[in-house]
């Protein structure tokens, strides 16, 4: 009689007892796929001094060769109404690069059906790399463009090699369980990204340094390099003669830590009780990359400094010329194949 009651109880309860699902409990995963980076814009700022104040030009054609001692003192005096060479000025330029297709590799760890509802929590690491290898024309913010006029041998451009990032996200998903082996899901997360971009900036001044405007009459009597009596604070055309054809160039890796978020949707297909494969689509959005100040490999054909040696006329300011590069907000589109293995 007791055995019969136990059997009857089992039969009554059995319809309400479900076996553990392969989509419940802890899991680990692996993703691999494509990364699409939309067009990216770099905004650059050079923190230096006016060309007329460049103390490296103290050689045979330099306006600070000794014959211009009065001009030198004028240039480095902080007089009212006269721009001071002790004060750093700046120039701005932009480069824009087209979209790029790259790749992603990711690993995940999570837990499915939290509190018995189809909510899944996950921690994700994602590596992405986009090779641009693209040259972009440079747009100046100001009047500098005339000094690099390509009609007279000047050239300016930027080249973006690639953008790479290491990303960590905390994600939440809602799984739509069906009566089939397919489980669609939608979700998203917030995260942090260590991003780096390899960028080359190149500038070569034109060969018509007599004036920034090749069609204008600059009033410079000699039409040549700076000579005795030329005051670079009043007329910098002779300085441009000295600088014609000179190159400024720098190739640097700009890095920054970015905050971001992503939206994800996809589906899993059960291959067995513990293993599933699927397709994952994502859109991720990150804050702008702001690189640290960098020195030039060469600026006006010399080292990235104001003077070849420490100069008391700089008023204690740094002798180093630096520039910074930053992007607008970065985005990422991705499509990946995924595998999940449940540990229950």
C-alpha positions in Angstrom: 0.0 0.0 0.0 2.8 2.4 0.9 4.6 1.7 -2.4 1.4 2.3 -4.3 0.9 5.7 -2.6 4.5 6.7 -3.4 4.0 5.7 -7.1 0.7 7.6 -7.2 2.4 10.7 -5.8 5.2 10.5 -8.3 2.7 10.2 -11.2 0.8 13.3 -9.8 3.9 15.5 -9.4 5.8 14.3 -12.6 3.9 16.5 -15.1 5.0 19.6 -13.1 8.7 18.8 -12.8 10.9 19.8 -15.7 14.4 18.6 -16.2 17.2 21.2 -15.9 17.4 23.1 -19.2 20.7 23.4 -21.1 20.1 27.2 -21.0 20.0 27.4 -17.2 22.9 28.1 -14.8 26.5 29.2 -15.3 28.1 29.2 -18.7 31.3 30.2 -20.6 31.4 31.4 -24.2 33.6 32.3 -27.2 32.9 34.8 -30.0 34.7 35.6 -33.2 33.5 37.8 -36.1 33.7 41.0 -38.0 34.1 44.6 -36.7 32.9 47.6 -38.7 34.3 50.9 -37.6 32.4 54.0 -39.1 34.4 57.0 -40.4 36.5 58.6 -37.7 37.7 62.2 -37.4 40.9 63.4 -35.6 41.1 66.9 -34.2 44.7 67.9 -33.7 46.3 70.8 -31.8 50.0 71.9 -31.9 51.3 73.8 -28.9 54.4 75.6 -30.2 55.7 79.1 -31.0 55.4 81.2 -34.2 57.8 80.3 -37.0 59.5 83.7 -36.6 60.5 82.7 -33.0 62.2 79.4 -34.0 65.7 79.7 -32.4 67.0 76.7 -34.5 67.3 79.1 -37.4 70.4 80.8 -36.3 72.7 79.4 -39.0 73.6 80.9 -42.4 70.0 81.8 -43.3 68.7 82.3 -39.8 67.2 85.6 -38.7 68.8 85.2 -35.3 72.3 84.8 -36.6 73.6 87.8 -34.7 73.0 90.3 -37.4 69.5 90.6 -36.1 70.2 91.2 -32.4 67.7 94.0 -32.2 65.0 91.8 -33.8 65.9 89.0 -31.5 65.5 91.1 -28.4 62.2 92.5 -29.8 60.9 89.0 -30.5 61.6 87.8 -27.0 60.4 90.9 -25.2 56.9 90.6 -23.6 55.9 94.1 -24.8 52.3 95.2 -24.9 51.0 95.0 -28.5 53.8 92.7 -29.6 53.2 88.9 -29.6 55.6 87.4 -27.2 57.8 84.4 -28.2 57.7 83.4 -24.5 54.1 82.6 -24.9 53.1 79.4 -26.7 50.6 79.7 -29.5 48.8 76.9 -31.4 47.5 75.7 -34.7 44.6 73.3 -35.3 44.0 70.8 -38.1 41.6 67.9 -38.9 41.8 64.6 -40.6 38.8 62.4 -41.5 39.1 58.7 -42.4 36.6 56.4 -44.0 35.1 53.3 -42.4 37.0 50.1 -42.0 36.2 46.4 -41.7 38.2 44.4 -39.1 37.8 41.5 -36.7 36.7 40.8 -33.1 37.5 38.0 -30.7 35.7 37.7 -27.3 35.2 35.5 -24.3 32.2 35.5 -21.9 31.1 34.1 -18.6 27.6 34.4 -17.3 24.6 32.9 -15.5 21.2 32.2 -17.2 17.7 32.3 -15.7 18.4 34.4 -12.7 15.6 34.0 -10.1 13.9 31.6 -12.4 13.1 34.2 -15.1 14.7 34.4 -18.5 17.3 37.0 -17.6 20.9 36.4 -18.2 23.8 38.3 -16.7 27.2 38.2 -18.3 30.8 39.6 -18.2 32.4 40.0 -21.6 35.9 40.7 -22.8 36.2 41.8 -26.4 39.3 42.5 -28.6 38.8 44.4 -31.8 41.1 45.5 -34.5 40.4 47.7 -37.6 43.0 48.3 -40.2 42.5 51.6 -42.0 45.8 52.1 -43.8 44.3 55.2 -45.3 45.7 58.6 -46.2 43.6 61.7 -45.5 44.0 65.2 -46.7 44.5 67.7 -43.9 42.1 70.6 -43.2 43.6 73.6 -41.4 41.5 75.5 -38.9 42.9 79.0 -39.6 45.3 80.6 -42.2 48.1 78.0 -42.2 47.0 76.3 -45.4 48.7 78.9 -47.7 52.1 78.0 -46.3 51.7 74.4 -47.5 50.1 75.2 -50.9 50.5 72.0 -53.1 50.7 74.3 -56.2 54.2 75.3 -55.0 55.5 72.0 -53.7 53.8 71.8 -50.3 51.9 68.8 -49.0 50.0 67.9 -45.8 48.3 64.7 -45.0 47.5 62.3 -42.2 47.7 58.5 -42.3 45.7 56.2 -40.0 47.2 52.7 -39.8 44.8 51.1 -37.4 42.6 51.3 -34.3 42.7 48.5 -31.7 40.9 48.2 -28.4 40.5 45.9 -25.4 37.0 46.1 -24.1 35.2 44.8 -20.9 31.4 44.9 -20.6 28.9 44.0 -18.0 25.8 42.7 -19.9 22.2 41.8 -19.2 20.1 39.8 -21.7 16.5 38.7 -22.0 16.1 35.3 -23.5 13.0 34.4 -25.5 12.6 30.7 -24.9 10.7 28.8 -27.5 9.5 25.2 -28.1 12.4 24.8 -30.6 16.1 24.6 -30.3 16.3 28.4 -31.1 16.6 30.9 -28.3 16.5 34.6 -29.5 17.7 37.2 -27.1 18.2 41.0 -26.8 20.2 43.0 -24.3 23.1 45.3 -23.7 25.7 46.5 -21.3 28.1 49.2 -20.1 31.8 48.9 -20.2 35.3 50.3 -20.5 37.7 50.3 -23.4 41.5 50.7 -23.7 41.8 52.1 -27.2 44.8 53.0 -29.3 45.1 54.6 -32.8 48.3 54.7 -34.9 48.4 58.0 -36.7 51.0 59.8 -38.9 50.9 63.6 -39.4 53.0 65.0 -42.2 53.6 68.6 -43.2 55.9 70.0 -45.9 56.0 73.7 -46.5 55.8 75.0 -50.1 58.8 76.2 -52.0 57.5 79.8 -52.4 58.3 81.0 -48.9 58.5 84.7 -50.0 54.9 85.0 -48.8 52.1 82.9 -47.4 50.1 84.1 -50.4 52.1 83.3 -53.6 50.0 85.9 -55.6 50.6 88.8 -53.2 53.4 91.4 -52.9 54.9 90.9 -49.5 57.0 94.1 -49.5 60.1 92.2 -48.5 62.9 94.0 -50.3 65.3 91.2 -50.8 62.9 88.4 -51.7 65.2 86.1 -49.9 66.2 84.9 -46.4 66.3 87.1 -43.3 69.0 89.6 -43.3 70.3 92.5 -41.1 67.5 94.9 -40.4 64.7 92.5 -40.8 62.4 92.4 -37.8 60.6 89.1 -37.7 58.0 90.5 -35.2 56.9 93.0 -37.9 57.4 91.0 -41.1 57.7 87.2 -41.1 58.0 86.8 -44.8 61.8 86.4 -44.7 61.3 83.6 -42.1 59.1 81.8 -44.5 62.0 82.0 -47.0 64.2 80.2 -44.5 61.6 77.6 -43.8 60.5 76.8 -47.4 60.5 73.1 -48.1 61.0 72.1 -44.4 59.2 69.1 -43.0 57.3 68.5 -39.8 56.3 64.9 -39.2 55.3 62.6 -36.4 54.1 59.0 -36.2 52.6 58.1 -32.8 50.3 55.7 -31.1 47.6 57.7 -29.3 46.0 55.8 -26.4 43.1 56.5 -24.0 40.6 54.7 -21.7 37.0 55.2 -22.9 33.6 54.7 -21.3 31.0 53.1 -23.5 27.8 51.0 -23.8 26.5 48.5 -26.3 23.2 47.1 -27.6 23.2 43.4 -28.6 20.7 41.0 -30.2 21.1 37.5 -31.5 20.0 33.9 -31.1 21.4 30.6 -29.9 20.8 27.1 -31.3 21.1 24.1 -29.0 23.6 21.6 -30.3 23.3 19.4 -27.2 22.2 19.7 -23.6 25.2 21.8 -22.7 26.4 23.3 -26.0 24.9 26.0 -28.2 26.0 28.0 -31.2 24.6 31.2 -32.4 24.9 34.6 -34.1 25.4 37.9 -32.2 25.0 41.4 -33.6 26.2 44.5 -31.7 26.4 48.2 -31.8 28.8 49.9 -29.4 29.4 53.5 -28.6 32.4 55.0 -26.8 33.5 58.4 -25.7 36.2 60.3 -27.6 39.9 59.2 -27.5 42.1 62.0 -26.1 45.8 61.3 -26.6 48.6 62.5 -24.4 50.8 65.4 -25.6 53.4 64.0 -28.0 56.6 65.4 -29.5 57.3 65.6 -33.2 59.8 63.3 -34.9 61.0 66.4 -36.7 59.5 69.9 -36.8 60.7 72.4 -39.4 63.6 69.9 -40.1 64.9 69.9 -36.5 64.1 68.4 -33.1 60.8 69.0 -31.4 62.1 72.0 -29.4 61.9 75.8 -29.5 65.7 76.2 -29.1 68.7 73.9 -29.6 69.5 74.6 -26.0 67.8 76.0 -22.8 67.2 79.7 -23.4 66.5 82.1 -20.6 64.3 84.2 -22.8 61.7 81.5 -22.7 60.8 82.7 -19.2 61.1 79.3 -17.6 58.7 77.7 -20.1 59.2 74.3 -21.5 61.6 74.1 -24.5 59.6 71.3 -26.0 57.0 71.6 -28.8 54.1 69.1 -28.4 50.9 68.4 -30.1 47.7 66.4 -29.1 45.3 64.4 -31.2 41.7 63.4 -30.2 38.8 61.8 -32.0 35.1 62.4 -32.0 33.0 59.7 -30.3 33.9 56.2 -31.5 31.4 53.6 -32.7 31.6 49.9 -33.5 29.3 47.6 -35.4 29.9 43.9 -35.2 28.6 40.5 -36.2 30.0 37.3 -34.6 29.5 33.6 -34.4 29.3 32.5 -30.8 29.6 29.3 -28.7 28.2 28.7 -25.2 29.0 25.8 -22.9 26.8 25.4 -19.8 28.4 24.1 -16.7 25.4 22.8 -14.9 
